């Protein structure tokens, strides 16, 4: 990414990146929540946590970029090493722990960006903030980012902040989302607020999520975050034991993420917009998610393994679909 920054700063560097990586105008524009996405392929949260590379990522052809997860105060995250590749499975395990420079640092960078790419703000709570006070942390992030992002994603589903997933329980989640929607509706032009959910939820919990989305009038869902499951991996158990805890992403996530998306879409009658993330490496993977009911897709691990032309390849494949 730092190399990309150097190329982007060179004379004609942007043109070179555009030529190699940016998809041609191929009729993949999407309109959602009053926003126009140049194409449906975005970069998931967790990659550009601090909004350092927005302009560079725009030249790689992404239709949108989600920054974060950001928290009110800067925090170092969990001890290193905390990010591991599983090449045999084309997967990653991470336990980053919301490492970021704080929401104000991200907001300042976003104020200075030059590209008009759509940016989402993924918000969370600081590790040391007790769950009883979590609403305050999300409120601080909401206010700090409101003028510099196009949509929000509430992250209560990361497995790497102790106790965070407890906020996915029905009552705490309703309280948090009602509060954010109240703040949102006080603005002259409210922004779309989405919820990012875990792939490890039960059917009953997914039913609760659908009910909560309707009750709080959320704009949609991001499905799904990383999983704590290790089922079906070819990486030896001894290696998994050495790596330890963390959220799994990549190829092994594809099927479960699609199941969750299809269930929510069918159960809600297609009324809940979904951003799909989980195991998307190719155009076929992206099409599978769209066919299951997603409106947009995001890549993360696929970007790591496939490289900077992934958006172009996916868009080329999607544009040839019947």
C-alpha distance (Angstrom), angle and dihedral (degrees) to the residues before:
residue distance angle dihedral
X1 . . .
X2 3.80 . .
X3 3.81 88.5 .
X4 3.78 88.5 51.5
X5 3.81 89.3 52.4
X6 3.82 89.7 54.9
X7 3.83 92.7 49.5
X8 3.80 90.5 47.1
X9 3.82 90.4 55.3
X10 3.83 94.6 51.5
X11 3.82 121.8 95.6
X12 3.81 106.6 -89.3
X13 3.83 89.1 3.0
X14 3.79 91.6 121.3
X15 3.82 90.4 50.8
X16 3.80 91.2 52.6
X17 3.81 92.0 49.9
X18 3.79 91.3 46.9
X19 3.78 91.4 50.8
X20 3.80 94.5 49.4
X21 3.79 102.0 35.9
X22 3.79 113.8 17.8
X23 3.83 116.5 93.9
X24 3.78 117.1 -122.0
X25 3.78 118.3 -112.2
X26 3.80 95.7 -80.2
X27 3.79 105.8 161.0
X28 3.81 94.7 -96.6
X29 3.80 96.3 124.1
X30 3.80 113.4 136.9
X31 3.80 129.1 -159.9
X32 3.80 116.7 -155.2
X33 3.82 133.9 152.8
X34 3.80 89.7 -0.8
X35 3.82 89.9 -58.2
X36 3.81 126.3 116.9
X37 3.81 114.7 -140.4
X38 3.82 114.3 -160.8
X39 3.81 87.6 -143.4
X40 3.83 134.8 -9.6
X41 3.84 96.9 -108.5
X42 3.79 115.6 100.1
X43 3.79 137.3 169.7
X44 3.80 113.4 -109.3
X45 3.78 123.8 -127.2
X46 3.79 117.5 -90.1
X47 3.80 97.4 55.2
X48 3.80 103.1 73.9
X49 3.78 95.5 25.5
X50 3.81 96.4 163.2
X51 3.84 99.8 36.9
X52 3.82 91.5 -110.5
X53 3.80 98.3 139.0
X54 3.82 107.6 34.5
X55 3.82 96.5 124.5
X56 3.81 92.6 43.8
X57 3.81 92.4 49.2
X58 3.81 89.9 50.0
X59 3.83 88.0 61.3
X60 3.82 89.7 54.0
X61 3.79 87.2 65.8
X62 3.80 102.6 -108.8
X63 3.80 114.4 160.8
X64 3.80 89.4 -145.1
X65 3.80 140.7 -8.0
X66 3.79 127.5 -141.6
X67 3.79 114.4 -152.2
X68 3.79 126.8 -158.1
X69 2.87 150.0 -14.6
X70 3.81 81.9 -129.9
X71 3.79 125.3 -178.6
X72 3.82 130.3 -161.3
X73 3.82 94.2 -106.4
X74 3.81 127.1 37.5
X75 3.79 113.9 -101.7
X76 3.81 133.3 -178.4
X77 3.80 96.7 -136.5
X78 3.77 125.1 -141.2
X79 3.79 125.8 -25.5
X80 3.80 117.8 -78.6
X81 2.97 139.0 -78.8
X82 3.81 88.6 56.8
X83 3.82 105.8 141.3
X84 3.80 122.0 66.0
X85 3.79 135.0 178.8
X86 3.79 122.2 -138.7
X87 3.84 98.9 -165.9
X88 3.82 94.4 177.6
X89 3.80 89.0 60.3
X90 3.81 97.3 32.1
X91 3.78 86.5 -124.3
X92 3.78 142.5 124.2
X93 3.77 132.8 -143.3
X94 3.79 116.0 -155.9
X95 3.76 136.0 176.1
X96 3.79 97.5 174.9
X97 3.80 94.3 148.8
X98 3.83 100.6 -145.4
X99 3.81 94.0 -61.0
X100 3.81 105.4 -174.8
X101 3.78 143.7 134.1
X102 3.80 93.6 -112.6
X103 3.77 131.7 -90.8
X104 3.81 96.3 -82.2
X105 3.81 92.8 58.8
X106 3.81 90.4 52.3
X107 3.81 92.0 46.7
X108 3.82 91.6 52.8
X109 3.80 91.6 52.1
X110 3.80 92.2 48.3
X111 3.79 90.4 53.1
X112 3.82 88.4 60.0
X113 3.81 99.7 45.4
X114 3.79 117.5 122.5
X115 3.80 102.4 -158.7
X116 3.79 123.1 80.2
X117 3.81 94.3 -140.8
X118 3.81 114.1 143.5
X119 3.81 110.8 -99.2
X120 3.79 127.6 -162.0
X121 3.79 123.2 -159.2
X122 3.80 114.8 -139.9
X123 3.81 108.7 -160.4
X124 3.80 133.7 -165.9
X125 3.78 144.0 157.8
X126 3.79 130.5 -90.2
X127 3.80 116.0 -99.9
X128 3.81 93.2 -118.5
X129 3.81 94.4 48.9
X130 3.83 109.1 102.0
X131 3.79 115.6 -127.0
X132 3.82 90.3 -114.0
X133 3.83 87.7 65.2
X134 3.81 97.6 37.7
X135 3.81 93.9 106.4
X136 3.80 89.2 65.9
X137 3.82 92.0 55.3
X138 3.80 92.8 51.0
X139 3.81 89.9 47.4
X140 3.81 91.9 53.5
X141 3.80 91.3 50.9
X142 3.80 91.4 46.4
X143 3.81 93.2 54.3
X144 3.82 94.4 42.9
X145 3.82 93.9 52.1
X146 3.80 101.8 33.3
X147 3.80 97.0 99.5
X148 3.83 96.1 42.2
X149 3.83 106.0 45.1
X150 3.80 132.6 62.3
X151 3.80 98.0 -144.7
X152 3.80 140.1 3.9
X153 3.79 132.6 -129.0
X154 3.80 119.3 -161.0
X155 3.79 109.0 -145.8
X156 3.80 114.4 -155.3
X157 3.79 94.5 138.9
X158 3.80 107.4 73.0
X159 3.83 110.3 119.6
X160 3.81 91.6 -152.0
X161 3.82 102.8 73.6
X162 3.81 111.6 71.9
X163 3.81 112.3 -111.0
X164 3.81 94.8 -0.4
X165 3.81 95.5 119.2
X166 3.81 89.1 57.7
X167 3.81 85.0 74.6
X168 3.83 87.3 68.1
X169 3.80 88.7 70.9
X170 3.78 111.8 110.6
X171 3.82 103.9 -106.6
X172 3.84 99.9 40.4
X173 3.80 89.7 45.6
X174 3.79 93.8 49.9
X175 3.79 90.6 49.5
X176 3.81 92.6 50.2
X177 3.81 95.7 46.1
X178 3.81 94.6 43.9
X179 3.80 88.8 53.3
X180 3.80 94.2 49.4
X181 3.80 91.6 46.7
X182 3.81 89.8 50.7
X183 3.82 89.7 54.0
X184 3.81 90.0 44.2
X185 3.80 93.6 52.1
X186 3.80 90.0 53.0
X187 3.82 89.2 65.4
X188 3.79 121.2 90.8
X189 3.83 89.7 -124.1
X190 3.82 111.6 23.4
X191 3.81 117.8 -147.2
X192 3.81 125.5 -133.4
X193 3.81 111.3 -94.6
X194 3.81 118.3 -158.8
X195 3.78 132.8 -177.1
X196 3.82 123.1 -132.7
X197 3.79 112.1 -144.4
X198 3.79 135.3 -163.9
X199 3.82 122.4 -112.3
X200 3.80 89.4 -135.1
X201 3.82 95.3 72.3
X202 3.81 119.0 121.0
X203 3.79 122.6 -122.6
X204 3.81 89.2 -102.7
X205 3.81 90.6 52.4
X206 3.80 90.7 49.2
X207 3.80 88.6 52.3
X208 3.81 88.1 52.9
X209 3.82 90.1 50.2
X210 3.81 91.2 53.2
X211 3.80 90.2 49.8
X212 3.82 91.7 48.4
X213 3.82 92.8 48.9
X214 3.79 89.8 53.8
X215 3.80 94.8 43.9
X216 3.81 95.1 47.9
X217 3.83 93.0 37.7
X218 3.80 92.9 -128.2
X219 3.80 117.5 -176.7
X220 3.80 92.6 -125.2
X221 3.80 148.8 -67.6
X222 3.79 138.4 -78.8
X223 3.80 107.4 -141.9
X224 2.94 119.7 -139.5
X225 3.79 140.9 13.5
X226 3.82 122.5 -172.9
X227 3.80 121.1 -61.5
X228 3.79 131.4 -123.9
X229 3.81 89.1 -150.0
X230 3.81 120.7 105.5
X231 3.82 97.1 -171.9
X232 3.79 120.3 141.4
X233 3.81 98.4 11.2
X234 3.81 121.4 146.9
X235 3.81 92.4 -156.2
X236 3.83 106.8 107.2
X237 3.81 116.3 -97.7
X238 3.80 89.6 -124.5
X239 3.80 89.7 61.1
X240 3.82 91.6 47.2
X241 3.81 89.6 50.5
X242 3.80 89.8 51.1
X243 3.82 91.7 50.9
X244 3.79 94.2 46.3
X245 3.79 127.9 -178.4
X246 3.78 126.4 11.5
X247 3.78 145.6 100.1
X248 3.81 118.3 -67.9
X249 3.81 120.2 -139.6
X250 3.79 136.4 170.0
X251 3.81 136.0 52.0
X252 3.82 96.3 -8.7
X253 3.83 88.4 59.5
X254 3.80 96.2 57.5
X255 3.79 99.7 89.3
X256 3.81 97.9 42.6
X257 3.81 93.5 46.0
X258 3.80 89.7 51.4
X259 3.82 91.0 49.0
X260 3.81 91.3 53.2
X261 3.81 92.3 47.5
X262 3.80 93.1 47.7
X263 3.81 92.3 47.8
X264 3.81 94.0 50.1
X265 3.79 92.7 44.3
X266 3.80 94.4 49.2
X267 3.81 95.4 41.1
X268 3.81 92.1 49.2
X269 3.79 93.8 43.5
X270 3.80 90.3 -117.2
X271 3.80 91.7 -63.8
X272 3.82 96.7 123.4
X273 3.83 116.2 75.5
X274 3.81 110.1 -135.1
X275 3.80 131.7 -160.6
X276 3.80 105.3 -153.8
X277 3.78 123.0 -143.9
X278 3.78 129.0 165.0
X279 3.80 130.5 90.4
X280 3.81 98.4 -5.3
X281 3.81 110.0 155.0
X282 3.81 104.0 137.0
X283 3.78 142.6 29.8
X284 3.81 88.6 -100.0
X285 3.82 90.1 55.6
X286 3.80 90.6 49.8
X287 3.80 92.3 46.6
X288 3.80 90.1 51.5
X289 3.80 89.9 57.0
X290 3.80 93.0 46.2
X291 3.81 90.7 48.5
X292 3.82 89.0 50.9
X293 3.81 89.9 58.2
X294 3.80 107.6 -84.2
X295 3.80 120.8 139.0
X296 3.81 96.8 -161.2
X297 3.81 136.2 11.7
X298 3.80 134.9 -143.1
X299 3.79 131.6 -156.8
X300 3.78 130.4 -157.1
X301 3.80 114.0 142.3
X302 3.81 90.0 32.3
X303 3.81 88.2 56.7
X304 3.82 89.9 53.2
X305 3.82 93.9 50.7
X306 3.82 101.2 33.6
X307 3.80 98.6 40.0
X308 3.81 135.4 -141.2
X309 3.81 97.0 -37.8
X310 3.82 93.9 61.8
X311 3.82 94.5 103.5
X312 3.80 92.8 50.8
X313 3.81 92.1 48.4
X314 3.81 93.5 47.8
X315 3.80 92.7 47.0
X316 3.81 92.5 47.6
X317 3.81 89.1 52.0
X318 3.81 93.8 46.5
X319 3.81 92.6 49.1
X320 3.81 90.6 57.5
X321 3.82 93.8 51.2
X322 3.83 113.1 114.2
